[in-house]
């Protein structure tokens, strides 16, 4: 698959932007991981300060998907650490976007995946297994559905209702 630049996607898809079929996440995310540019179909997860379901999903074959985690923007603990970053790489995930924090930044930066998160935090999350998989999520006012497509590069993150072509 050819790499699509988010700025070029926006420039050539103004109709999709106007209709809401192409949405831009607010510029609130920090960049981690070796893959600065990544894209793929979205798998959604909604959790709060608990990463048991994060691990469960990352233990499945990624097949180039992007895990988008709505962690409610919590800044009190990390939802993804170095072990989960390595797991995501090994299982074939293209990337992880966390509306919350990560930890083990140096380890995640060694992983050949793309990671976006609000910040880093040294405290690990709870392990209760609470949350919802494959549901509609809302990150900073942007609705994201399972199966939509995510495109990320150094300019930003886009959500599209369908795969875009060059």
Beta strands, then each sheet from edge to edge (+ up, - down):
strand 1: 22-24
strand 2: 30-32
strand 3: 38-46
strand 4: 66-70
strand 5: 78-80
strand 6: 95-102
strand 7: 114-120
strand 8: 132-133
strand 9: 137-139
strand 10: 142-144
strand 11: 149-153
strand 12: 156-160
sheet 1: 1+ 12- 11+ 3- 4- 6- 5-
sheet 2: 1+ 12- 11+ 3- 8+
sheet 3: 1+ 12- 11+ 3- 4- 6- 7- 2+
sheet 4: 9+ 10-
end
